[in-house]
């Protein structure tokens, strides 16, 4: 007798045959061949349930450039498996032609020249067009937002997230979950959530004092669409009090909470759910482990680690969908639900090519309305760049190299540190750098640029701690993000070693001397999770530095030697 897993494997094969694993014909177009909106949106409807997934938008209302990572190392069971495959290897795995639109959308190679060919990506007015097109065909489709939505831009900071709330409300999601939203502070989050016209979900958001679920964030919501009962369970970022300032949301505790997730799955199945969807902000590798531990989940819509995959990953009888970040993609998943079970699926990762997709007029006007009070500030030119400025990558990106240079120069430091966050658009060589561009890579509610003294030993402890977050072989000890960026210092890292043994050969670049564990160094950084951190805001530090430079040129960074990968 054929099993449900057999049906799902057939769906995986069909997805791959569909064309560049669900892209459709656009994935194999030759370089510079003209795309059309119809090609991007083409989809042969399947089954009786449709899910639409967006995640990790990071307050990017307008079209941007966004370079995918060059280095994304997997360890343990993740070694050599998606999403830890990049560049030409990624294209080979998915049958993506060199120079094609999907080459540009999904890999980093030749980014500058391909960006000039294919243009910007994203823009929530274009995302709205895609969502409306799917809803026109499938009016019962569920739109699910994976979080990291109310954070990451000048306007979002200055409106305390209200610009994004207003625009997302216009898109009419059915549910969302959370991460960076909590850095607005628990009082502001409560104010927004109490007025949302859709579900704010988190089975792992608990009252910190009583260690029990909160009323503000229910664990799940039941939907009935097209005669099918669907349960959507929320999974907020598990490591909030570690990765972000606990003092901003002291009322709440988080964690993965596998046992409670299993209880919620069992509960909704008992209520008649025929499909169980987890709307997750765990990160992809954590979601893979959860899928192997919790029984009865049909679909995990993955967020947090910003991975964009052209086909789902099957773990047991659970499919995991990864939809990228910054408004660059929308995922559509059609499900065949029969006899109370998901028996098959069809999936498409839809790239939001801004020059191809027509903006939705109403949402475009709403976006302009949010930005209008800040227009002069946003568009002011601070300088320009000779270099490609990008962020993504396990060890460094040129944006963070620039930020680290600014910290050393403006704060008179020996060494600088910039957090390994994955959000933030790219800027092409020759472009102006506006104030908005700077805020797009620095905006947060704890952006003070500190200046302090640290011993060489303490710097080593910091690097080892962050490295373990990234390269621990157990995904449940990984918090997502990338390695802390370092300016003024080089080091060697062996990602195969255990914690405490990965980092060596720490060198002060300005002298070429080895870092002395007992010696004290002046260190500048930003985004400290400690309450009461003092210093100028990082965006002001970077703006002052760029103004003095006029034109910035970021030299190739070869200060980190990586082995064991």
C-alpha distance (Angstrom), angle and dihedral (degrees) to the residues before:
residue distance angle dihedral
X1 . . .
X2 3.79 . .
X3 3.81 113.1 .
X4 3.77 128.7 -139.0
X5 3.82 88.8 -111.1
X6 3.81 87.8 57.2
X7 3.81 89.1 54.0
X8 3.81 90.2 50.0
X9 3.80 92.2 48.8
X10 3.80 88.6 52.8
X11 3.81 87.4 52.4
X12 3.81 89.8 51.3
X13 3.79 90.5 52.3
X14 3.79 91.7 47.0
X15 3.79 89.8 49.7
X16 3.80 90.4 54.2
X17 3.79 91.9 48.6
X18 3.80 91.0 49.7
X19 3.78 88.8 81.3
X20 3.80 127.9 -74.7
X21 3.80 87.0 -2.5
X22 3.77 97.4 -58.4
X23 3.80 100.7 -26.9
X24 3.76 93.4 107.2
X25 3.78 121.9 -142.0
X26 3.80 94.8 -37.1
X27 3.79 90.1 74.6
X28 3.81 91.3 67.6
X29 3.79 100.4 39.6
X30 3.77 116.1 126.8
X31 3.77 120.2 -109.6
X32 3.82 114.5 -73.4
X33 3.80 92.5 8.7
X34 3.79 106.1 142.0
X35 3.78 117.9 -104.2
X36 3.77 124.6 -148.6
X37 3.77 130.9 -153.0
X38 3.80 90.5 -122.3
X39 3.81 90.5 57.6
X40 3.78 92.1 51.1
X41 3.79 93.0 48.6
X42 3.82 98.6 39.1
X43 3.81 110.3 125.4
X44 3.79 131.7 154.0
X45 3.79 103.0 -134.3
X46 3.78 114.5 -121.0
X47 3.78 136.7 -169.0
X48 3.78 124.0 -17.7
X49 3.84 107.7 -72.5
X50 3.82 128.2 63.6
X51 3.80 126.6 -166.1
X52 3.82 123.9 -168.4
X53 3.81 115.6 -162.1
X54 3.79 130.8 -164.9
X55 3.79 124.7 165.1
X56 3.81 145.5 166.4
X57 3.80 94.6 21.3
X58 3.83 90.7 157.8
X59 3.79 93.5 -157.1
X60 3.81 95.0 -64.4
X61 3.79 101.8 153.5
X62 3.81 96.4 164.5
X63 3.82 133.8 53.2
X64 3.81 115.1 -80.9
X65 3.78 143.4 172.3
X66 3.80 114.8 -106.3
X67 3.80 124.7 -177.1
X68 3.80 117.3 -154.8
X69 3.84 119.2 -133.2
X70 3.77 125.5 -78.6
X71 3.81 93.6 -162.0
X72 3.81 122.4 38.8
X73 3.80 108.0 153.6
X74 3.79 121.8 -162.3
X75 3.79 121.9 -158.0
X76 3.80 132.6 -163.7
X77 3.79 111.9 -1.3
X78 3.82 89.8 -6.4
X79 3.81 93.8 62.8
X80 3.80 110.0 121.3
X81 3.80 93.5 -1.1
X82 3.80 130.2 109.8
X83 2.93 131.5 -56.0
X84 3.82 85.7 29.4
X85 3.80 94.2 68.7
X86 3.80 121.2 91.3
X87 3.78 143.8 175.5
X88 3.80 120.1 -1.6
X89 3.81 92.0 -2.1
X90 3.80 89.7 56.8
X91 3.80 91.9 49.1
X92 3.80 91.5 48.8
X93 3.80 91.8 49.9
X94 3.80 93.0 53.7
X95 3.80 99.3 33.7
X96 3.80 93.9 -113.3
X97 3.81 115.6 165.6
X98 3.80 118.5 -126.1
X99 3.79 110.8 -106.1
X100 3.80 93.2 18.4
X101 3.79 124.7 129.7
X102 3.81 89.9 -104.3
X103 3.81 89.6 53.4
X104 3.80 87.3 58.8
X105 3.79 95.7 42.0
X106 3.79 98.4 46.8
X107 3.82 109.5 27.9
X108 3.79 138.0 47.6
X109 3.83 102.9 -133.0
X110 3.82 117.6 118.0
X111 3.77 87.9 -2.5
X112 3.80 98.6 160.3
X113 3.80 96.4 50.4
X114 3.79 92.7 42.1
X115 3.80 91.7 48.7
X116 3.79 88.1 56.3
X117 3.81 88.7 52.2
X118 3.80 101.0 43.3
X119 3.80 102.1 25.9
X120 3.76 132.2 -151.5
X121 3.78 127.3 -17.3
X122 3.78 134.1 -144.5
X123 3.77 130.6 17.9
X124 3.79 118.7 162.9
X125 3.80 91.6 -123.1
X126 3.83 87.1 62.1
X127 3.80 91.0 43.6
X128 3.81 86.9 53.8
X129 3.80 90.4 54.8
X130 3.81 90.6 53.8
X131 3.80 93.0 47.0
X132 3.80 91.9 47.9
X133 3.80 90.9 50.0
X134 3.80 91.7 53.4
X135 3.80 91.9 45.9
X136 3.80 91.2 50.3
X137 3.80 87.6 61.4
X138 3.81 97.8 33.2
X139 3.83 108.6 26.8
X140 3.81 91.0 178.6
X141 3.83 93.7 58.5
X142 3.81 116.6 133.7
X143 3.82 116.7 -131.0
X144 3.81 110.4 -153.2
X145 3.83 125.8 -172.8
X146 3.81 116.5 -155.2
X147 3.81 96.1 -156.6
X148 3.81 138.0 -113.7
X149 3.78 84.5 106.2
X150 3.82 106.3 122.9
X151 3.81 95.6 53.8
X152 3.78 142.3 70.2
X153 3.81 115.0 56.6
X154 3.80 144.6 72.8
X155 3.80 94.3 -105.9
X156 3.79 93.5 44.7
X157 3.80 90.9 52.7
X158 3.79 94.6 47.3
X159 3.82 94.6 45.8
X160 3.82 94.0 41.5
X161 3.78 89.3 -119.8
X162 3.79 96.5 -49.1
X163 3.81 94.6 120.8
X164 3.80 90.4 59.6
X165 3.78 93.2 42.0
X166 3.80 90.4 54.4
X167 3.80 94.8 48.2
X168 3.80 95.6 42.4
X169 3.80 90.3 49.4
X170 3.80 86.9 57.6
X171 3.83 89.2 55.8
X172 3.83 88.3 54.1
X173 3.80 104.1 -138.6
X174 3.78 118.6 -165.3
X175 3.81 95.4 -144.4
X176 3.80 144.0 -9.9
X177 3.79 140.3 -170.7
X178 3.80 131.3 -152.8
X179 3.80 155.1 -119.0
X180 3.83 122.1 134.3
X181 3.80 89.2 26.6
X182 3.81 88.1 80.9
X183 3.81 91.0 63.2
X184 3.80 86.5 73.7
X185 3.81 83.6 72.9
X186 3.77 127.5 -100.4
X187 3.81 94.2 -93.6
X188 3.81 93.0 55.8
X189 3.81 92.1 43.2
X190 3.79 90.5 52.9
X191 3.81 90.9 48.9
X192 3.81 91.3 53.6
X193 3.81 97.5 40.8
X194 3.79 93.8 50.3
X195 3.81 88.4 60.2
X196 3.81 100.4 41.4
X197 3.82 115.3 120.8
X198 3.82 90.8 -144.7
X199 3.81 139.1 49.5
X200 3.84 121.6 -69.5
X201 3.80 103.4 -157.9
X202 3.81 136.2 -169.5
X203 3.79 123.4 147.0
X204 3.81 87.3 -176.4
X205 3.83 97.7 49.9
X206 3.80 104.7 103.6
X207 3.78 136.8 174.5
X208 3.81 103.4 -97.9
X209 3.80 95.1 -145.4
X210 3.80 99.1 45.9
X211 3.83 99.2 26.5
X212 3.77 92.3 -133.9
X213 3.82 134.6 116.3
X214 3.79 118.3 -75.5
X215 3.79 125.3 -123.4
X216 3.81 92.5 -137.9
X217 3.81 92.7 61.3
X218 3.82 111.5 39.7
X219 3.81 115.0 -160.9
X220 3.79 96.1 -124.3
X221 3.77 147.5 -6.3
X222 3.79 127.7 -139.8
X223 3.81 119.3 -137.9
X224 3.77 131.0 -175.9
X225 3.78 111.8 -152.9
X226 3.78 126.8 169.7
X227 3.80 89.1 -10.9
X228 3.82 93.3 -54.0
X229 3.80 125.2 115.8
X230 3.81 111.3 -133.0
X231 3.80 126.4 -174.4
X232 3.81 118.2 -157.7
X233 3.81 113.4 -164.6
X234 3.81 118.9 -166.8
X235 3.81 122.7 -136.2
X236 3.81 112.7 -172.9
X237 3.80 122.7 -161.9
X238 3.82 103.6 -67.4
X239 3.81 99.2 -149.5
X240 3.80 101.6 52.7
X241 3.84 97.6 131.2
X242 3.83 91.1 49.3
X243 3.80 102.9 41.7
X244 3.82 95.9 35.5
X245 3.82 134.4 33.5
X246 3.81 109.8 -70.1
X247 3.80 90.0 -160.0
X248 3.81 90.4 68.3
X249 3.83 93.0 63.4
X250 3.83 107.2 19.4
X251 3.81 92.9 155.2
X252 3.80 93.1 68.9
X253 3.79 139.6 66.1
X254 3.78 125.7 -170.4
X255 3.82 133.9 179.4
X256 3.80 131.2 150.0
X257 3.82 94.4 -83.1
X258 3.80 99.0 -167.9
X259 3.79 93.1 176.0
X260 3.78 92.4 54.1
X261 3.81 90.3 45.9
X262 3.81 89.5 54.3
X263 3.80 89.7 48.4
X264 3.82 90.6 51.3
X265 3.81 91.9 49.0
X266 3.79 90.4 50.1
X267 3.80 90.7 46.4
X268 3.80 95.6 52.9
X269 3.81 91.5 43.6
X270 3.79 86.9 54.3
X271 3.81 88.2 52.7
X272 3.79 90.2 56.6
X273 3.80 102.7 -94.6
X274 3.79 109.2 166.6
X275 3.80 93.1 -174.1
X276 3.82 126.3 33.8
X277 3.81 116.2 -160.0
X278 3.81 122.7 -175.4
X279 3.80 112.9 -153.3
X280 3.78 97.8 -155.7
X281 3.78 140.4 -170.3
X282 3.81 93.7 177.4
X283 3.79 98.8 109.4
X284 3.80 123.5 -107.8
X285 3.81 101.3 -84.8
X286 3.81 91.4 46.1
X287 3.80 89.1 50.4
X288 3.81 90.3 52.2
X289 3.79 91.2 53.8
X290 3.80 92.2 45.4
X291 3.81 90.5 51.0
X292 3.80 88.6 57.0
X293 3.81 93.8 48.6
X294 3.81 104.4 39.9
X295 3.79 116.4 63.2
X296 3.78 124.4 -146.6
X297 3.82 102.7 33.3
X298 3.80 112.3 132.4
X299 3.82 101.3 -176.4
X300 3.80 133.6 16.5
X301 3.79 113.7 -164.7
X302 3.80 99.1 -156.4
X303 3.79 127.7 -148.3
X304 3.81 143.6 159.6
X305 3.82 101.9 61.3
X306 3.84 92.8 65.1
X307 3.80 94.8 -130.4
X308 3.81 118.1 161.7
X309 3.81 113.5 -158.4
X310 3.81 124.7 179.8
X311 3.79 92.3 -145.5
X312 3.80 134.6 26.9
X313 3.79 122.5 -102.0
X314 3.80 116.2 -123.9
X315 3.82 118.0 -139.6
X316 3.78 110.3 177.6
X317 3.80 102.9 -51.0
X318 3.81 95.2 -24.8
X319 3.80 124.8 97.2
X320 3.82 118.2 -150.8
X321 3.81 118.0 -153.3
X322 3.83 122.2 -162.3
X323 3.81 116.8 -165.2
X324 3.80 106.3 -178.2
X325 3.79 124.6 -128.3
X326 3.80 148.7 -93.1
X327 3.81 93.1 46.6
X328 3.80 91.2 -66.6
X329 3.82 96.4 127.3
X330 3.79 143.1 23.0
X331 3.81 120.6 -158.4
X332 3.79 122.7 -146.1
X333 3.80 118.1 -164.8
X334 3.80 121.3 -176.7
X335 3.81 115.9 -165.3
X336 3.79 131.1 -158.3
X337 3.81 105.4 -144.2
X338 3.80 117.0 -174.1
X339 3.79 133.2 163.1
X340 3.79 91.2 -0.1
X341 3.82 95.7 -52.9
X342 3.79 140.1 92.4
X343 3.80 104.8 -112.5
X344 3.80 101.5 173.0
X345 3.78 145.9 -10.5
X346 3.77 145.2 -155.1
X347 3.80 121.5 -150.1
X348 3.77 139.1 -170.8
X349 3.79 129.9 -177.2
X350 3.80 103.4 -149.9
X351 3.82 115.6 -156.3
X352 3.79 115.3 -145.0
X353 3.81 101.9 -134.1
X354 3.78 100.2 -176.3
X355 3.80 96.3 -154.1
X356 3.80 91.7 52.4
X357 3.80 104.8 42.3
X358 3.79 116.0 70.6
X359 3.82 112.5 -126.0
X360 3.79 117.4 -115.5
X361 3.80 102.4 -112.5
X362 3.81 97.2 -142.6
X363 3.79 94.5 48.7
X364 3.82 91.4 43.5
X365 3.80 89.4 55.1
X366 3.80 91.0 47.1
X367 3.81 91.1 51.5
X368 3.80 91.0 50.2
X369 3.80 88.6 50.3
X370 3.82 91.6 55.5
X371 3.79 92.2 48.7
X372 3.81 99.4 41.4
X373 3.84 97.8 87.0
X374 3.81 89.8 54.9
X375 3.81 100.4 37.7
X376 3.82 97.5 116.0
X377 3.80 93.0 47.7
X378 3.81 93.9 45.7
X379 3.78 96.7 50.6
X380 3.81 100.1 41.8
X381 3.80 108.9 123.3
X382 3.81 112.4 -128.8
X383 3.81 98.4 176.7
X384 3.77 140.1 -53.5
X385 3.79 138.3 -105.8
X386 3.78 136.7 -124.7
X387 3.81 89.2 -170.3
X388 3.79 135.2 68.5
X389 3.80 104.8 -105.9
X390 3.81 114.5 -152.1
X391 3.79 137.1 146.2
X392 3.81 113.6 -157.0
X393 3.81 121.1 102.5
X394 3.79 135.6 91.8
X395 3.82 95.9 -102.9
X396 3.76 113.6 18.0
X397 3.76 146.3 -7.9
X398 3.77 128.2 -169.2
X399 3.81 93.4 -114.6
X400 3.80 89.9 59.3
X401 3.80 91.6 42.8
X402 3.80 86.4 57.4
X403 3.81 92.2 46.6
X404 3.81 90.6 49.3
X405 3.81 90.9 49.8
X406 3.81 89.3 50.7
X407 3.81 92.1 50.9
X408 3.81 92.9 51.4
X409 3.80 93.5 46.6
X410 3.80 99.9 40.1
X411 3.82 97.6 37.4
X412 3.82 96.5 38.1
X413 3.80 95.4 -124.6
X414 3.79 137.4 155.7
X415 3.80 94.3 -142.8
X416 3.80 133.7 18.2
X417 3.79 134.4 -159.3
X418 3.80 130.9 -158.1
X419 3.81 122.4 -176.1
X420 3.81 118.1 -105.2
X421 3.78 95.6 -120.8
X422 3.80 117.9 155.2
X423 3.79 100.8 -146.0
X424 3.78 124.8 97.4
X425 3.83 135.1 86.8
X426 3.80 127.3 -109.1
X427 3.82 130.7 -113.0
X428 3.80 123.3 -147.2
X429 3.82 124.4 -129.8
X430 3.79 110.7 -87.9
X431 3.79 94.8 27.6
X432 3.77 125.4 125.8
X433 3.80 116.4 -112.1
X434 3.79 110.2 -132.0
X435 3.78 129.1 -168.2
X436 3.80 87.9 -105.8
X437 3.80 90.1 57.0
X438 3.80 91.2 54.8
X439 3.78 92.9 48.5
X440 3.81 91.4 48.2
X441 3.81 88.6 67.4
X442 3.82 99.9 33.9
X443 3.80 108.9 32.1
X444 3.78 113.4 126.5
X445 3.79 137.4 123.9
X446 3.81 93.6 -110.5
X447 3.79 101.7 45.5
X448 3.81 99.3 138.5
X449 3.81 112.3 142.9
X450 3.79 105.4 -136.6
X451 3.81 127.9 -160.5
X452 3.78 116.2 -156.7
X453 3.78 144.8 143.6
X454 3.80 122.4 -102.0
X455 3.77 132.3 177.8
X456 3.77 119.0 -123.0
X457 3.79 88.0 -113.2
X458 3.81 92.2 55.9
X459 3.82 91.9 48.6
X460 3.81 87.7 53.0
X461 3.82 90.6 51.2
X462 3.82 90.7 52.1
X463 3.80 92.8 51.0
X464 3.80 92.4 46.7
X465 3.80 91.6 49.5
X466 3.81 94.2 50.6
X467 3.81 91.6 43.5
X468 3.80 90.4 55.1
X469 3.78 90.2 51.8
X470 3.80 88.0 56.5
X471 3.81 103.6 34.0
X472 3.80 106.3 31.5
X473 3.80 105.8 128.2
X474 3.82 90.8 -135.1
X475 3.82 107.6 77.5
X476 3.80 90.6 -151.6
X477 3.81 87.8 69.6
X478 3.81 93.1 51.1
X479 3.79 117.8 95.3
X480 3.79 98.2 -171.9
X481 3.77 123.7 -121.4
X482 3.79 125.0 92.5
X483 3.80 137.2 -85.7
X484 3.79 116.9 -61.5
X485 3.80 107.8 -96.2
X486 3.81 115.9 -119.8
X487 3.79 129.0 -156.8
X488 3.79 123.9 -167.0
X489 3.80 94.2 16.7
X490 3.79 137.0 76.4
X491 3.79 129.7 -157.9
X492 3.79 145.4 170.6
X493 3.80 121.6 -119.3
X494 3.80 127.6 -166.2
X495 3.80 104.1 -164.0
X496 3.82 91.5 -168.0
X497 3.81 93.4 64.3
X498 3.83 125.9 90.8
X499 3.79 123.4 -104.6
X500 3.78 112.4 -67.1
X501 3.80 93.6 28.3
X502 3.79 104.0 63.3
X503 3.82 102.0 81.9
X504 3.81 123.3 66.6
X505 3.82 142.7 141.5
X506 3.80 93.7 46.2
X507 3.81 105.9 -175.2
X508 3.81 132.9 -172.9
X509 3.79 101.1 -131.6
X510 3.81 98.8 -153.3
X511 3.83 91.9 59.7
X512 3.79 103.3 20.8
X513 3.81 88.8 -129.5
X514 3.78 123.9 137.3
X515 3.80 114.8 -105.3
X516 3.80 109.1 -99.7
X517 3.85 111.3 -136.8
X518 3.81 90.5 -145.9
X519 3.80 97.4 44.7
X520 3.80 124.1 93.1
X521 3.83 121.3 -126.2
X522 3.80 131.4 -171.0
X523 3.79 108.1 -115.9
X524 3.81 128.1 -171.9
X525 3.77 122.7 -166.5
X526 3.77 144.7 138.5
X527 3.81 142.8 -137.1
X528 3.80 95.8 53.1
X529 3.81 112.2 176.3
X530 3.82 90.0 -145.4
X531 3.79 117.0 108.8
X532 3.78 115.4 -118.8
X533 3.81 97.1 27.9
X534 3.80 108.8 164.3
X535 3.78 132.0 -150.4
X536 3.80 142.6 86.4
X537 3.79 117.6 -57.9
X538 3.78 113.2 -89.0
X539 3.81 93.6 -124.5
X540 3.81 89.6 58.2
X541 3.81 91.0 48.9
X542 3.81 91.6 51.3
X543 3.80 93.3 43.7
X544 3.81 92.2 51.8
X545 3.80 90.9 49.4
X546 3.81 94.9 48.4
X547 3.82 91.9 47.8
X548 3.80 89.5 55.4
X549 3.81 92.3 47.2
X550 3.80 95.7 46.1
X551 3.78 92.2 -168.5
X552 3.80 116.0 31.7
X553 3.78 123.3 -147.3
X554 3.79 116.5 -173.9
X555 3.79 113.2 -154.0
X556 3.82 119.6 -139.0
X557 3.80 109.2 -85.8
X558 3.79 112.9 -134.5
X559 3.79 96.7 155.1
X560 3.82 96.2 110.7
X561 3.81 119.2 69.7
X562 3.80 112.7 -161.6
X563 3.81 122.6 -160.7
X564 3.79 135.1 163.4
X565 3.80 95.1 47.7
